[in-house]
Amino acid sequence: MNEVAVVTGAARGIGRAIAERLAADGARVVLVDLDPAVKEAAAALGGIPVIADVTDAAGRAAVRAGVGDAPLAALVNNAGITRDGRIGTLEEADVRAVLRVNLGGAYELTLALRDALADGSAIVNVSSRAYLGNFGQFNYAASKGGLVGLTRALALELAPRVRVNAIAPGLTGSEMTRAMPERVLDKLIAASPMRRMAEPAEIADAVAALLSPAMSYVTGQVLLACGGRSLA
């Protein structure tokens, strides 16, 4: 891959792992995040940092400027937030924020970059196994389920020029995950047939596969990278 790839939520965790993998594959990566730490991540990869909010028009314009005139071969909509709580206990602002960032941001950035996408390019939207339903995450599950619907709709609309797929990771090792109470984390791991969390690099490998020419006839699909958790 010699063209440009955009990865949102790239300062750490899964997003940074995806950026690292695409850079290793030869892409010039535009790393997007609200966190200024994205500068350090980009410097380590020889990439282009963009500190931006993808739900904001000015932020999306900054991402478009970071791409420049080079052909955009890959877009990974990974940026996301959580505001967990039982239905009826969350403030309306928390529900709207999760939908706005996780679903709205992916849609709006894709729209902003649509004309920059090269023929034969690919988009991967990072959903979550939680779209199948998670206790205390109705807003997050709704946003990630919305991403699946968005993926399928965009796959129809952008074909045959651009492929659009989604990946739905399960429990993945990250700063956020490892900050969970040990008893909660142990319970979640025990519920996985693989009896462990995924490493961010494993999710990045799956994203790279979906973006690669080896998947040239695959579009509108959701890859569950959840260690079999979706089988339970």
C-alpha positions as CSV (number, residue, x, y, z in Angstrom):
1,M,0.0,0.0,0.0
2,N,1.6,3.2,-1.2
3,E,-1.3,5.6,-0.8
4,V,-2.7,7.5,2.1
5,A,-4.8,5.9,4.9
6,V,-6.8,7.8,7.5
7,V,-7.3,6.3,11.0
8,T,-9.4,8.0,13.6
9,G,-9.0,7.5,17.3
10,A,-5.4,6.8,16.6
11,A,-3.6,8.2,19.6
12,R,-3.8,4.9,21.5
13,G,-5.3,1.4,21.8
14,I,-6.9,-0.2,18.7
15,G,-6.6,2.9,16.6
16,R,-2.9,3.3,17.2
17,A,-2.4,-0.4,16.5
18,I,-4.2,-0.1,13.2
19,A,-2.1,2.9,12.3
20,E,1.1,1.0,13.1
21,R,0.0,-1.9,11.0
22,L,-1.0,0.2,8.0
23,A,2.3,2.1,8.2
24,A,4.2,-1.2,8.3
25,D,2.4,-2.1,5.1
26,G,3.7,1.1,3.4
27,A,0.8,3.5,3.8
28,R,1.3,7.2,4.6
29,V,-1.0,7.3,7.6
30,V,-3.0,10.3,8.7
31,L,-3.6,9.8,12.4
32,V,-6.6,11.6,13.8
33,D,-7.6,12.1,17.4
34,L,-8.7,14.8,19.9
35,D,-5.9,13.8,22.2
36,P,-2.6,15.7,21.5
37,A,-0.8,12.4,22.2
38,V,-1.6,11.7,18.5
39,K,1.4,13.8,17.6
40,E,3.7,11.4,19.4
41,A,2.1,8.4,17.8
42,A,2.4,10.0,14.3
43,A,6.0,10.9,14.9
44,A,6.8,7.3,15.7
45,L,5.3,6.1,12.5
46,G,6.4,8.9,10.2
47,G,2.7,9.8,9.8
48,I,0.6,12.9,9.7
49,P,-1.0,14.0,13.0
50,V,-4.4,15.8,13.0
51,I,-5.8,16.9,16.3
52,A,-9.5,17.2,15.4
53,D,-13.0,16.4,16.4
54,V,-14.6,14.5,13.5
55,T,-18.1,15.6,14.6
56,D,-17.1,19.2,13.9
57,A,-17.0,20.6,10.4
58,A,-13.6,22.4,11.1
59,G,-12.2,19.1,12.4
60,R,-13.3,17.2,9.2
61,A,-11.8,20.0,7.1
62,A,-8.5,19.5,9.0
63,V,-8.5,15.8,8.2
64,R,-9.2,16.5,4.5
65,A,-6.3,18.9,4.5
66,G,-4.1,16.3,6.0
67,V,-4.9,13.9,3.2
68,G,-4.0,16.6,0.6
69,D,-4.1,15.6,-3.1
70,A,-2.8,12.1,-2.6
71,P,-5.2,9.2,-3.4
72,L,-7.0,8.0,-0.3
73,A,-6.7,4.3,-0.3
74,A,-8.2,3.5,3.2
75,L,-10.4,5.1,5.8
76,V,-10.8,3.5,9.2
77,N,-13.5,5.0,11.3
78,N,-12.4,4.0,14.8
79,A,-13.0,7.0,17.0
80,G,-15.5,6.3,19.7
81,I,-16.6,7.0,23.3
82,T,-18.6,5.3,26.0
83,R,-21.1,6.7,28.6
84,D,-22.3,3.6,30.3
85,G,-25.4,3.2,32.5
86,R,-28.7,1.4,32.7
87,I,-31.6,2.7,30.7
88,G,-33.4,5.5,32.5
89,T,-30.3,6.4,34.5
90,L,-28.2,8.1,31.8
91,E,-28.6,11.8,31.1
92,E,-29.9,12.5,27.6
93,A,-26.7,14.3,26.9
94,D,-24.8,11.1,27.5
95,V,-27.0,9.2,25.0
96,R,-26.7,11.8,22.4
97,A,-22.9,12.2,22.8
98,V,-22.3,8.5,22.2
99,L,-24.5,8.4,19.1
100,R,-23.0,11.6,17.8
101,V,-19.4,10.5,18.1
102,N,-19.6,6.8,17.3
103,L,-22.2,6.9,14.5
104,G,-22.5,10.5,13.4
105,G,-18.7,11.1,13.3
106,A,-18.1,8.1,11.1
107,Y,-20.9,9.1,8.7
108,E,-19.9,12.7,8.5
109,L,-16.2,12.0,8.0
110,T,-16.9,9.5,5.3
111,L,-19.1,12.1,3.6
112,A,-16.3,14.7,3.9
113,L,-13.7,12.3,2.4
114,R,-15.9,10.7,-0.2
115,D,-14.4,12.6,-3.2
116,A,-10.9,11.9,-2.0
117,L,-11.3,8.1,-2.0
118,A,-9.5,6.4,-4.8
119,D,-11.0,3.8,-7.1
120,G,-10.5,0.5,-5.4
121,S,-10.2,2.0,-2.0
122,A,-11.8,0.6,1.2
123,I,-13.4,1.7,4.4
124,V,-13.6,-0.2,7.6
125,N,-15.9,1.0,10.4
126,V,-14.9,-0.2,13.8
127,S,-18.1,-1.5,15.5
128,S,-18.2,-3.7,18.5
129,R,-19.5,-7.1,19.6
130,A,-21.6,-5.0,21.9
131,Y,-23.9,-4.2,18.9
132,L,-25.5,-7.6,19.7
133,G,-26.4,-6.2,23.1
134,N,-24.5,-5.5,26.3
135,F,-26.0,-4.9,29.7
136,G,-25.7,-1.2,30.8
137,Q,-24.6,-0.1,27.3
138,F,-27.8,0.5,25.4
139,N,-26.5,3.8,24.0
140,Y,-23.2,2.2,23.0
141,A,-24.9,-0.9,21.5
142,A,-27.2,1.3,19.5
143,S,-24.4,3.4,18.2
144,K,-22.3,0.3,17.2
145,G,-25.4,-1.3,15.7
146,G,-26.0,1.9,13.7
147,L,-22.5,1.5,12.4
148,V,-23.3,-1.9,11.0
149,G,-26.4,-0.4,9.2
150,L,-24.3,2.4,7.9
151,T,-21.7,0.0,6.6
152,R,-24.2,-2.0,4.7
153,A,-25.9,1.1,3.2
154,L,-22.6,2.7,2.2
155,A,-21.4,-0.5,0.7
156,L,-24.4,-0.4,-1.7
157,E,-24.1,3.3,-2.4
158,L,-20.3,3.5,-3.0
159,A,-20.0,0.2,-5.0
160,P,-18.3,-0.7,-7.2
161,R,-15.6,2.0,-6.6
162,V,-15.2,1.7,-2.9
163,R,-15.7,-1.3,-0.6
164,V,-17.1,-0.8,2.9
165,N,-16.9,-3.3,5.7
166,A,-17.1,-3.3,9.5
167,I,-15.2,-5.1,12.2
168,A,-16.8,-5.9,15.6
169,P,-14.1,-6.6,18.2
170,G,-14.8,-8.2,21.5
171,L,-12.9,-7.5,24.7
172,T,-9.6,-6.0,23.7
173,G,-6.6,-5.1,25.9
174,S,-6.4,-1.4,26.3
175,E,-5.9,1.3,29.0
176,M,-9.7,1.5,29.3
177,T,-10.2,-2.2,29.6
178,R,-7.4,-2.8,32.0
179,A,-8.8,-0.1,34.3
180,M,-11.9,-2.2,34.9
181,P,-12.3,-3.8,38.4
182,E,-10.4,-7.1,38.3
183,R,-13.5,-9.2,39.2
184,V,-15.4,-7.7,36.3
185,L,-12.6,-8.2,33.8
186,D,-12.1,-11.8,35.0
187,K,-15.8,-12.5,34.4
188,L,-15.7,-11.1,30.9
189,I,-12.6,-13.1,30.0
190,A,-14.2,-16.3,31.4
191,A,-17.2,-15.7,29.1
192,S,-15.0,-15.8,26.0
193,P,-14.4,-19.3,24.4
194,M,-10.7,-18.1,23.9
195,R,-10.4,-17.3,27.6
196,R,-8.4,-14.2,27.0
197,M,-8.7,-10.7,25.6
198,A,-7.6,-9.8,22.1
199,E,-4.5,-7.8,21.7
200,P,-4.9,-4.5,19.7
201,A,-2.5,-5.8,17.1
202,E,-4.8,-8.8,16.5
203,I,-7.7,-6.4,15.7
204,A,-5.3,-4.3,13.5
205,D,-4.4,-7.4,11.5
206,A,-8.0,-8.1,10.8
207,V,-8.6,-4.5,9.7
208,A,-5.6,-4.7,7.4
209,A,-7.0,-7.9,5.9
210,L,-10.4,-6.2,5.2
211,L,-8.6,-3.3,3.6
212,S,-6.3,-5.5,1.4
213,P,-6.7,-6.5,-2.2
214,A,-7.1,-10.1,-0.9
215,M,-10.7,-9.0,0.1
216,S,-11.4,-7.3,-3.2
217,Y,-14.8,-9.1,-3.5
218,V,-15.9,-8.5,0.1
219,T,-18.1,-5.5,0.9
220,G,-21.0,-4.8,3.2
221,Q,-19.9,-7.4,5.7
222,V,-19.3,-7.5,9.5
223,L,-16.3,-9.4,10.8
224,L,-16.8,-10.5,14.4
225,A,-13.3,-10.5,16.0
226,C,-14.5,-11.5,19.4
227,G,-12.8,-14.7,20.3
228,G,-16.1,-16.6,19.9
229,R,-17.9,-14.4,22.5
230,S,-20.8,-13.9,20.0
231,L,-21.5,-17.6,20.1
232,A,-22.6,-17.5,23.7
